[in-house]
Amino acid sequence: MDGVQVRSSIKSIYDRFSIPRSLRLHMYRVASIAEMVCDNWKGPRIEKDDIVAACLLHDVGNIVKFDFDSGSTISILNESESEISRLKKLKDEVVAKYGRIDNEASHNMMKELEVDKVIISIVDEMSHIFDEKDKGYEVMVCSYADFRVEPDRISSVTERFTDFAKRNKNNPNSGMKARSESVMSKLPKALEIERDIFANVTIMPEEINDKSIKPYLDRYMK
């Protein structure tokens, strides 16, 4: 399944894996930002279809890390009690079939879909974006787009990282709490990635916002 095929069939893919509404919206927003960056790109050649497809798939396995005992998770999901109960069962099923680590689960789901290896590689590399090894622009654009999305809006990179740290500061999930404690140390690298990307883009970071991505988001939401 190449990038074009992923984009054209993304709704059926989400339905196949019963992706929650909030998670679908997150990936739609990330893809919208990435597509806007690609549409204003003036740098070295990049593969827009692969970038957008990777963004649409990057968190398909994220339900495995949902903490249903957390008020923050329940608030973000904004679902009925019956739907929360269904999602709890779905989490157990996804863990059993695809793995209990989010990146592993997403990777295995994409393999099951027979997604192109290039797209799977981009998604895999997103989880290593803060490694010392330089990443290609495809991985950088996808990661940057993810940096910009809060649970309910598009924000700046700094706002996004600060929000994550605040939301998970007292999270009873030890893994999420540890991530909240380390995320601010990664902010300088994230801002460096932003500068590298926008040296190759004809717009400014602040021109990417909820209003400007709406035409892209509307197409995904149809």
C-alpha positions as CSV (number, residue, x, y, z in Angstrom):
1,M,0.0,0.0,0.0
2,D,1.7,3.2,-1.2
3,G,1.1,6.8,0.1
4,V,-1.7,7.5,-2.3
5,Q,-3.5,4.3,-1.4
6,V,-3.2,5.0,2.3
7,R,-4.6,8.5,1.9
8,S,-7.6,7.3,-0.2
9,S,-8.5,4.5,2.2
10,I,-7.6,6.0,5.5
11,K,-11.2,6.0,6.8
12,S,-11.6,2.3,6.2
13,I,-8.2,1.7,7.8
14,Y,-9.3,3.6,10.9
15,D,-12.6,1.7,10.9
16,R,-10.8,-1.7,10.6
17,F,-8.8,-1.0,13.7
18,S,-11.6,0.9,15.5
19,I,-9.4,4.0,16.0
20,P,-11.1,6.3,18.6
21,R,-12.4,9.6,17.4
22,S,-9.9,11.7,19.3
23,L,-7.0,9.7,17.9
24,R,-8.3,10.0,14.3
25,L,-8.6,13.8,14.8
26,H,-5.1,14.0,16.1
27,M,-3.7,12.2,13.1
28,Y,-5.8,14.2,10.7
29,R,-4.4,17.4,12.2
30,V,-0.8,16.1,12.0
31,A,-1.3,15.2,8.4
32,S,-2.9,18.6,7.6
33,I,0.1,20.4,9.0
34,A,2.5,18.2,7.2
35,E,0.6,18.6,3.9
36,M,0.6,22.4,4.4
37,V,4.4,22.3,4.9
38,C,4.8,20.2,1.8
39,D,2.7,22.5,-0.3
40,N,5.0,25.4,0.6
41,W,8.2,23.5,0.4
42,K,11.1,25.1,-1.6
43,G,14.0,22.8,-0.4
44,P,15.4,19.5,-1.5
45,R,13.0,17.0,-3.0
46,I,10.6,15.3,-0.5
47,E,7.9,12.7,-1.1
48,K,4.6,14.4,0.0
49,D,2.5,11.3,-0.4
50,D,4.8,9.3,1.9
51,I,4.9,12.1,4.5
52,V,1.1,12.5,4.6
53,A,0.6,8.7,4.8
54,A,3.1,8.4,7.6
55,C,1.3,11.1,9.5
56,L,-2.1,9.5,9.0
57,L,-0.7,6.2,10.4
58,H,1.9,7.3,13.0
59,D,-0.4,6.7,16.0
60,V,-2.7,3.9,14.9
61,G,-1.4,1.7,17.8
62,N,-1.5,4.4,20.4
63,I,-4.5,2.9,22.3
64,V,-2.1,0.5,23.9
65,K,-0.8,3.3,26.1
66,F,-4.2,4.8,27.0
67,D,-4.5,5.0,30.8
68,F,-8.1,4.7,31.5
69,D,-7.6,5.4,35.2
70,S,-6.4,8.9,34.3
71,G,-8.8,11.7,34.4
72,S,-6.8,13.4,31.7
73,T,-7.2,10.5,29.3
74,I,-11.0,10.4,30.0
75,S,-11.3,14.1,29.5
76,I,-9.4,14.0,26.2
77,L,-11.4,11.1,24.9
78,N,-14.7,12.8,25.8
79,E,-16.7,9.6,25.3
80,S,-19.7,8.0,27.0
81,E,-19.2,5.4,29.7
82,S,-20.2,2.6,27.3
83,E,-17.7,3.8,24.7
84,I,-14.9,4.0,27.4
85,S,-15.8,0.4,28.3
86,R,-15.6,-0.7,24.7
87,L,-12.2,1.1,24.3
88,K,-10.8,-0.7,27.4
89,K,-11.7,-4.0,25.8
90,L,-10.2,-2.8,22.5
91,K,-7.0,-1.9,24.2
92,D,-6.6,-5.4,25.6
93,E,-7.3,-6.9,22.1
94,V,-4.8,-4.6,20.4
95,V,-2.1,-5.4,23.1
96,A,-2.7,-9.1,22.6
97,K,-2.5,-9.0,18.8
98,Y,0.0,-6.2,18.1
99,G,2.1,-5.6,21.2
100,R,1.9,-3.5,24.4
101,I,4.4,-0.8,23.2
102,D,2.7,1.9,21.1
103,N,5.5,2.1,18.5
104,E,5.6,-1.7,18.2
105,A,1.8,-1.9,17.8
106,S,1.7,0.8,15.1
107,H,4.5,-1.0,13.2
108,N,2.7,-4.3,13.3
109,M,-0.6,-2.8,12.2
110,M,1.1,-1.2,9.2
111,K,2.8,-4.5,8.3
112,E,-0.6,-6.2,8.4
113,L,-1.8,-3.6,6.0
114,E,1.2,-4.2,3.7
115,V,2.1,-0.5,3.9
116,D,5.2,0.4,1.8
117,K,8.4,-0.1,3.8
118,V,9.4,3.5,3.2
119,I,6.3,4.8,5.0
120,I,6.8,2.3,7.8
121,S,10.4,3.4,8.2
122,I,9.3,7.1,8.4
123,V,6.9,6.2,11.2
124,D,9.5,4.1,13.0
125,E,12.1,6.9,12.8
126,M,9.7,9.5,14.2
127,S,10.1,7.8,17.6
128,H,13.8,8.3,17.4
129,I,13.7,11.9,16.2
130,F,15.7,13.1,19.2
131,D,18.6,10.7,18.6
132,E,21.9,12.3,17.7
133,K,21.8,10.8,14.2
134,D,20.3,13.3,11.7
135,K,17.0,12.3,10.1
136,G,15.8,13.0,6.6
137,Y,13.4,15.8,5.9
138,E,10.5,13.3,5.6
139,V,10.9,12.2,9.2
140,M,11.6,15.8,10.3
141,V,8.4,17.2,8.7
142,C,6.3,14.4,10.2
143,S,7.8,14.8,13.6
144,Y,7.4,18.6,13.5
145,A,3.8,18.3,12.5
146,D,3.2,16.0,15.5
147,F,5.0,18.5,17.8
148,R,2.4,21.2,16.9
149,V,-0.8,19.3,17.8
150,E,-2.2,19.5,21.3
151,P,-5.3,17.4,22.2
152,D,-7.7,20.1,21.1
153,R,-5.8,22.6,18.9
154,I,-2.8,23.6,16.9
155,S,-0.2,25.3,19.0
156,S,3.5,26.4,18.9
157,V,6.2,23.9,19.6
158,T,6.9,25.5,22.9
159,E,3.3,25.6,23.9
160,R,2.8,21.9,22.9
161,F,5.8,20.7,25.0
162,T,4.8,22.8,28.0
163,D,1.2,21.5,27.8
164,F,2.4,17.9,27.7
165,A,4.7,18.4,30.7
166,K,1.9,20.0,32.7
167,R,-0.8,17.5,31.8
168,N,1.3,14.5,32.8
169,K,3.3,16.0,35.7
170,N,1.1,14.1,38.2
171,N,0.1,11.2,36.0
172,P,-0.1,7.9,38.0
173,N,1.3,6.1,35.0
174,S,5.0,6.1,35.8
175,G,6.0,6.0,32.1
176,M,4.0,9.1,31.2
177,K,5.2,10.9,34.3
178,A,8.8,10.2,33.3
179,R,8.1,11.4,29.8
180,S,6.7,14.7,31.2
181,E,9.8,15.2,33.2
182,S,12.1,14.7,30.2
183,V,10.1,16.5,27.5
184,M,11.3,20.0,28.3
185,S,14.9,18.9,27.8
186,K,14.0,18.0,24.3
187,L,12.5,21.4,23.4
188,P,15.7,22.9,22.1
189,K,16.1,20.1,19.6
190,A,12.5,20.4,18.6
191,L,13.0,24.1,17.9
192,E,16.2,23.4,16.0
193,I,14.1,21.0,13.8
194,E,11.6,23.8,13.3
195,R,14.3,26.2,12.1
196,D,15.8,23.6,9.8
197,I,12.4,22.9,8.2
198,F,11.4,26.5,7.8
199,A,14.7,27.4,6.1
200,N,13.1,25.4,3.3
201,V,9.5,26.6,3.5
202,T,8.0,29.8,2.1
203,I,5.7,30.4,5.1
204,M,6.4,31.1,8.8
205,P,5.6,28.7,11.7
206,E,2.9,31.0,13.0
207,E,1.1,30.9,9.7
208,I,0.3,27.2,10.5
209,N,-2.7,27.4,12.9
210,D,-6.2,26.0,13.3
211,K,-7.7,28.4,10.7
212,S,-5.0,27.9,8.0
213,I,-5.2,24.1,8.2
214,K,-9.0,24.0,8.1
215,P,-9.2,23.3,4.3
216,Y,-6.9,20.4,4.7
217,L,-8.6,19.1,7.8
218,D,-12.1,19.4,6.2
219,R,-11.0,17.2,3.3
220,Y,-9.9,14.4,5.7
221,M,-13.1,14.8,7.8
222,K,-15.5,14.4,4.9
